[in-house]
Amino acid sequence: MVQSKASDVAAYLAEFPQDRREALTELRDLCLQELPGFTEVMAYGMPVYERDGTGEIAFAGQKQYISFYLLRSDVRAAFADRLASHDMGKGCLRFRKEPDYELVRDLLRATASGDGALIC
């Protein structure tokens, strides 16, 4: 997808076909459940979850995969073993099929429990 110009996450999700929208909606629901105290915003054309004005988690629907942006370097380091078997860039976890929701939930919980000090 080209960078979205949607003004909110609901409008962003509405831009996708049903199957992709379902997966993205599940990611959003997990973010909302597991990131208490975070603010959901649209930034860089995708949903971003901020704490104290700093984005720590984001996700996006791409043409070939769903991206999950894990912006906390301490969380990435703590989950290095579990992330090793996935398609992972510096901070972008790419799901070419169904996202690993159990892994995502654990990453979100670890992000929420940290102090937000270590951002890449």
C-alpha positions in Angstrom: 0.0 0.0 0.0 1.1 3.5 -0.7 1.4 5.6 2.4 -2.1 6.2 3.7 -3.6 9.6 4.2 -6.3 8.3 6.5 -7.0 10.7 9.4 -7.7 7.9 11.9 -7.1 4.2 12.3 -10.7 3.2 11.5 -10.4 4.9 8.1 -7.0 3.3 7.6 -8.4 -0.2 8.2 -11.3 0.5 5.8 -8.8 1.0 2.9 -7.9 -2.8 2.9 -9.6 -5.8 1.5 -11.6 -7.9 4.0 -9.0 -10.6 4.6 -6.2 -8.1 5.2 -8.5 -5.8 7.2 -9.3 -8.7 9.6 -5.6 -9.3 10.4 -4.9 -5.6 10.8 -8.0 -5.2 13.0 -6.7 -8.1 15.2 -3.4 -6.3 15.6 -5.1 -3.1 16.5 -7.3 -4.9 19.1 -4.2 -6.4 20.7 -2.5 -3.0 20.8 -5.5 -1.4 22.5 -5.8 -4.3 25.0 -2.1 -4.6 25.9 -0.9 -1.0 25.8 -2.8 0.8 28.6 -1.7 4.4 28.8 -0.6 4.6 25.2 -2.2 6.9 22.7 -3.3 5.6 19.3 -2.4 8.0 16.5 -1.8 8.0 12.8 1.8 8.9 11.9 3.9 8.2 8.8 0.7 6.9 7.2 0.1 4.1 9.7 -1.3 3.4 13.2 1.3 4.2 15.9 1.1 3.7 19.6 2.8 6.4 21.6 3.7 6.8 25.3 4.5 10.3 26.4 4.6 11.4 22.8 7.1 8.8 21.6 6.0 6.0 19.2 6.9 2.6 20.5 4.7 0.3 18.4 3.3 0.6 14.9 1.8 -1.6 12.2 1.1 -1.3 8.5 -0.4 -3.3 5.7 2.1 -3.6 2.8 1.6 -5.1 -0.6 3.3 -8.5 0.2 3.1 -8.6 4.0 1.9 -7.0 7.2 4.5 -5.0 9.1 4.7 -4.8 12.8 7.2 -2.2 14.0 8.8 -2.9 17.4 10.6 0.3 18.2 12.0 -0.7 21.6 15.5 -2.1 21.3 15.4 -3.6 24.8 12.3 -5.6 23.9 13.8 -6.7 20.6 16.9 -7.9 22.5 14.9 -9.7 25.1 13.0 -11.6 22.4 15.9 -12.2 20.1 15.5 -16.0 20.2 11.8 -15.9 19.3 12.3 -13.3 16.6 15.2 -15.2 15.0 12.8 -17.5 13.1 10.8 -14.6 11.7 11.4 -12.1 8.8 12.8 -9.3 10.9 14.6 -6.1 9.9 16.1 -3.7 12.4 12.7 -2.9 13.9 10.2 -4.3 11.4 8.7 -7.7 11.9 7.1 -8.8 8.6 4.3 -11.4 8.4 3.7 -12.7 4.9 0.9 -14.9 6.1 -1.2 -14.7 9.3 0.5 -12.7 12.0 1.8 -14.7 15.0 -0.6 -13.1 17.5 0.8 -14.9 20.5 4.3 -13.4 19.8 2.7 -10.0 19.1 0.8 -10.1 22.4 4.0 -11.0 24.3 5.9 -8.2 22.6 3.2 -5.7 23.4 3.2 -6.8 27.1 6.9 -6.4 27.3 6.7 -3.0 25.7 4.0 -1.9 28.1 5.9 -3.1 31.2 9.1 -1.2 30.2 9.7 2.4 31.0 10.0 3.5 27.3 13.6 4.6 27.7 15.3 2.5 25.0 13.9 3.5 21.6 15.8 2.7 18.4 
